[in-house]
C-alpha cells in the first residue's frame, strides 16, 4: 500500500488504497502529492463519493472536514484504532449482546 485517503460520510469512513501498480504512484507519497501530480483527481473523487448513491434516489452524501481528503497519517491512525478496538473485542471471553464471532 502506498498511502490512504480518508473521506467521512456521516459515521462511515472510506479509505482509498493505492497500490504501486502504475508508475505514477511512485511519485505519490501523501494526499498533497495527488493534486500536484494529478490535478483535479481529488475533486473528482470527492464529487463521485458525493453523488454515487443518487441514482438509487438517495440524497447526496455530506462530508466532514469541508470535504477535504485527510492525509496518510490520519487514515493510518483510524485503521490502527479500529484494529485495536476489534482485537480487544475479539479477545473478550463473552461477546457483547447481539455480536456473533
Secondary structure, DSSP 4 states (H G I P E B T S, - for coil): --EEEEEEETTEEEEEEE-TTSGGGGG--SHHHHHHHSTTHHHHHHHHHHHTTGGGTPPPP--SGGGPPB-HHHHHHHHHHHHHHHHHHHHSSSPPTT---
